[in-house]
Amino acid sequence: MTLAVEGPSLRGWLVCALVSLWGLRLALYLTWRNHGRGEDPRYTAMRNRHGAAWPFRSLFIVFGLQGALMLFIVLPVQFAIRGKTELNPLDVVGTLLVLTGVAFESLGDLQLARFKANTANKGRVMNVGLWRYTRHPNYFGDAVVWWGFACFGLAVGAWWTVASAALMTFLLVRVSGVAMLESAMKHRPGYAEYVASTSAFIPMPPRTAQLK
């Protein structure tokens, strides 16, 4: 008796390739940025706050929570890989959004790295390149990526999976991304002026209004 195992569809291979591209870029960037550095300050703060109970609590606060979020956020990818319908215009839109998002966040990270590498910029706020139009081009690009994957979910009729992209966007803006970073940077010299002139998330032309 032979069991027939059906392989991924063309859409499945496309989605897997795009997920791999996104993951590889992020892994390489984080490895390069954090090599030789200590623990992420966010985890250090949580470790200090919870004290001796941290090893146990981290199972739920960090690993359990992130695992649960991961299962929900990748729903569009799971349904797209399993879908057997022919490719359609939503797949094209999804591909373009993912590629655009990856390119956007990659360029933003590159521009920031070059800015920080110039010793003349020490203590200054990055407000050139993509950072002139949005205070967080890397987070915006990542959100675009996940809305691209949502399009693949829509392409196979799993319309409810757009909730995954909506949740990811909410987390990037209100929880672990924009909100957390800006809370840490709000007292930096020149940052209030930057906030007054530059969009927080969606790229927009700089505002000319100045702080009074």
N, C-alpha and C positions, 0 to 999 in steps of 0.2 A: 504494500500500500504506500503510495507516494502522496505526501502533502504538498499542495501547491501554495507557495508563499508569494503573494502579490506585492511587488515593490512599489515605492513611492511614485506618484504621478509626476508629470513635468512641473506642475505647481509645487509639489512637495520638494522636489530637488531645488527649485528656485528659492523657496522660502528657507530651506536649510542653508543654502549658500549665503543668503542675505543675513541670516542669524549668525552664521560663522564669521562673516565680514564684520558685523557689529561687535561681536564678542572678542574677536582677535584684535581689533583696533583698541578696544577698551583695555584688554589685558596688557597689551604692549605699552600703552600709554601709562597705565597705573604702575607697571613694573619699572618703567623708566623714571617716572616722577618720584616714586617712593623708595627706590633702591638706596639702601644705606641709611634710611631714616627710621625713626622709632615708630611706635604705635600711633595710629590715627588719634589725634587729640579728642575726638568725639568719644571714642571707646575708653580712652584714659579717664575722661571726666565721668563716664558711667561707672567705670571700675572704682574710682574714688568715692563716688556717691553711694554705691551699694556695699562697699567694704568686703568683709569676709564672705558675704552671701553671693557675691558676684559670680563665681564659677557655676553655681546652680541656677541663679536667675538668668544668666546669659543664655542658657539653653532655651528659654522662652522669649526673652526680650530681644535677643539677636538672632539666633539660629532658627528657632521655631517660627518667629514672626516673619522672618525673611523667606523661609521655606513656604509658608502659607501664601505670602504675597506672590512668590514666584509662580506657584501653581495656578493662581488666578490670572496673573498678568500675561502668562504665555498661552492662555486659552485660544486667542486667534491663530497662533502658530500651530497648535495641536489640531484644531479643526481644519485649517488650511492644508496641512500635510495629509490628513485623512480624506479630504474631499476628492471626489472622482470626476467632477464636472470639467468641461473644457475651460481653457484660459479665456478670460474675458477682459473688458476694459478696466475693471476694478483691479485686476492683477497688475496691469500696466501702471495705474495710479499708485498702487501700493509699492511697486518697485521703484518708481521715481521718488516717492516720499522717503523711502528708506535710504536710498542713495544720497538724496539731498540732505537728509538729517545727519548721516554719517559724515558727509563732506563738511557740513556746517559746523558740527561740533569739533571735527578734526582741525579745521582752520582756526576756530576760536582758541582751542588749546595750544596750537602752534604759535599763534600771535601772542598769547599770554606768556608762553615760555620764552619767546624772544624778548619780550618786554622786560621780564624779570631778569634775564641774563645780562641786560645792559645796566651796569652799576649806576649810571646817571639817572636811572628811573627809581632808585631806592627811595621808598617812602611816598612815591607818587601813586595816583590811582590810574589804572589802565582805562583809557577812554578813546582809543584809536582802533582802526580796523572795524571788525564786527562789533567790538565792544563800544563803539560810538553809537550803535543803533539799539543795542540791548545789553543790559548789565550782566546777562547770563547766556551768552550764545551757546555754550556747551550744554546747558540744561534744555534750552529751546530745541537744539538739534536732536537731543535724545528724545524729547517728546514727539518731534516730527517722525522719528524712526518708529515709535510705537503706534502712532496713528497710521503709518504705512502698513504695519502688520495688521492693524484693524481692518484695513481695506481687503486684505487677503481673507480675513474671516467673513467679511461681507460678500466676497466673491463666491463663497461656497454656501451662502445662505445663513451663516451663523451670525445674524445681525446683533444678537445680544452680547457678543464678545467685544463690542465697542466700549463696553463698561470697563474693560481691562485698560484700554488706552486712556480713558477718562480718569481712572484711578491713578495710573502712572503719572499723568499730568498733574493731578492734585498733589501727589506726594512730592514731585519735583518742585512745585511752586510753594506749597504751604507747609510741608513737613521737613523732609531731609535735604532739600536743595536750596532754593532761593531764600526761604524764610530763615533757615539755620545759618547760612553763610552771611546774610545781611545783618543778622543779629550780632554776629561776631565782628563785623566790619563797620558798623554804624558810627563808631567813635573815631575812625581813622581820619586824619586831616584830609579835607577835600572830598570826602565821600558824600557828605550831605549835598554839596553842589552837584556832584555826579548823579545822585538820585533825582534831584530836581530837574535835570536836563535830559535824562536818558530813560527809555522804557525799561521796566523791570524784567520783562520776559519776551513778548512779541516784538520783533525788530520794527522800529518806527524811526522816522527822522528825528534828530535831536530837537528838544524844545529849547526855545531861546529865552524863556522866562528865567530870571535869576532869583535866588533867595533874597528876601528883604532882611 
